[in-house]
Amino acid sequence: MSTSKTIHTFHIPVMGLAYTIDSPIRVAHYGISSVMSIIDDEIIEKMHLFYSKKCHFDYEGISNKIHDYRAKRITAYLNMVDDVVKQKFEAFKLELTENKQALENYIAMLPNKSELKLGLQHFIDEGLAVKDNLKNYLETHLSPGSIDVNIMTKVDKDNFIKNEQLPVIFNDAHASLRGFAHSKLHSSVVLSAGMNPRLYSYFESFNDFFPDTNGYLKKKIILKVSDFRSAMIQGNFLAKKGLWVSEYRIESGLNCGGHAFATDGFILGPIMEEFKQKKEQLIHSAHELLIKALVQKEMPLPENPMELKITVQGGVGTAEEHDFLMEHYQVDAVGWGSPFLLVPEATAVDEETRTLLAKSEEKDFYISQISPLGVPFNTVKGTTNEALKVKRIAEDKSGSSCPKKLLALSKEFSEQGTCTASRKYQDIKLDELNALKNDLSKTEFENRKAKITDKSCLCVGLVNAAYLENGIKIKGEEQGIVICPGPNLAYFDQVVSLSDMIRHIYGNINVLGKTYRPNMFINELKMYVAYLKKESVEVTSEMTSAQIKKLQSFKNNLLDGIEYYQKLLQETLFFKLESETIQKELQEYKNAVEAIEIKILELA
């Protein structure tokens, strides 16, 4: 199995529609990999214009009136990003050879055990006597970070021209994939939010996703998953089509940014243990299916199973947690997302929103119901979007004008789809609710109304910060800013430089605030216990026996997870300074879980 070396042991995951829209341009030349969302072609086109002007590139606008404009916009932007990164990378290598201070600063940003760090330090120690030797060393050992892209598989709206539905390949996610496939990038697409069989099958249309005679993949597939079973099912589905999953990116179900997908009580530690124990099973199962498919397609066959990486993300906040994940679970990298929202050199966030994030405390971060997808969504109190939404509700003008319609996925009132955050949808639902007003208690009426009006326009709210930071004019109805940090950001209370955040990750400085921060596993456990409590309280006579059993299974899985952590802490050499505190917290949460009653189950 071939392996490829990366410079850093962390990556920056996708955040929102635009918080990482230009992160590769900002950080790739340092060897840092990051992920951009490629769902919103409108901001992609505007960022293309912005950077074309900034870098003095020729720019030809792509009108939304031309055929296949979404895919073409995405391809053009990705090609430009690739050009900018290559330019910055060449300039950076030159700077390292000519500026000792720049070289020392870069060495300080590298992992402590990195061969590259040791090699570059040798040149410093030798007094940079031979510049050509350093130049040759950099050519051989330095490489830019990967320019990866993200597609939320469920954001795959049907599209129409004059009420005539277009073929499936013009659906939003399909067009995004085509845009990436036609680009000149040699990188990966990260697929999130679950399986979309039509989209997965569409990968077969592009040769870049198939190995060449040397087993090389020009474009790779990364699946973001929350458990081993999901990874096996999706990986084998793709393998049967001759497509190899190069990386499984495991994310905590709740202790993450953006949409939160609660697993059935399976918490991160036991999930990672299963991947560690069954990685070879994952590889060989997919390899056998892959070979059969490639033989049928009469395509080149890799001699050995191709490289498969396991990475993890969600709630990591200290160097010790980072090192533990790397060493104990033998992962290839760890994703650090939300903390980078406080790093202006890495992410596209306006100053006001960064200030809000820095001052927000644990109580301010919460799992909301504002997403039109109907999936719990991590956010923070005090955003401008929240203020504008409250004002509109008070004026009986709730809902958005819905200019982009990326999440217009509800077919309840229209075959072309309606977004549940739109004014059109909410007006209809509020009229239906008002017709029932006399039959409902005041509390029930207000609760139902809140469920309707709570939805926010994510399509606009998640991109406005990038516009503001880059001085790009915002058109249309004012929506303010929606931001989607994970709750782990509560323990970071200052805007920091890229160098300082990286040195924090590698344990050379500490940028955490003074507020007590529980271990990442305890933080996640707390969220799962709160989730189970909420779900058990909301049990009603209308729930099916299967739903009740699922809650009981959730409870049992949580208890098993706690037992796993209790045993793990006794065996690992990590977390010794906080071991006693963690064990005490584990016991407290175990008692809390055991005290939760799934009442209807007992009556059944």
Buried (B, 14 or more C-beta within 10 A) or exposed (E): EEEEEBBBBBBBBBBBBBBBBBBBBBBBBBBBBBBBBBBBBBBBBBBBBBBBEEBEBEBEEBEEEEEBBBBBBBBBBBBBBBBBBEBBBEEBBEBBBEEEEBBEEBBBBBBEEBEBBEBBBEBEEEEBEEEEEBBEBBEEBBBBBBBBBBBBBBBBBBBEEEEEEBEBBBBBBBBBBBBBBBBEBBBBBBBBBBBBEEBBBBBBEBEBBBBEEEBEBBBBBBBBBBBBEBBBEBBBBBBBBBBBBBBBBBBBBBBBBBBBBBBBBBBBBBBBBBBBEBBEEBBEBBBEBBBEBBEEEEBEEBEEBBBBBBBBBBBBBBBBBBBBBBEBBEBBBBBBBBBBBBBBBBBBBBEBBBEBBBEBEBEBBEBBEBBBBEBBBBBBEEBBBBEBBEEBBEEEEBBBEBBBBBBBBBEEEEEBBBBBBBBBBBBBBBEEBEEEEEEBEEEEBEEBBEEBBBBBBBBBBBBBBBBBBBEBEEEEBEBBBBBBBBBBBBBBBEBBEBBBBBBBBBBBBEBBBEEEBBBBBBBBBBBBBEBBBEBBEEBEEEBEEEEBEBBBBBBEBBBEBBEBBBEBBEEEEBBEEBBEBBBEBBEBBBEBBEEBEBEBBEEE
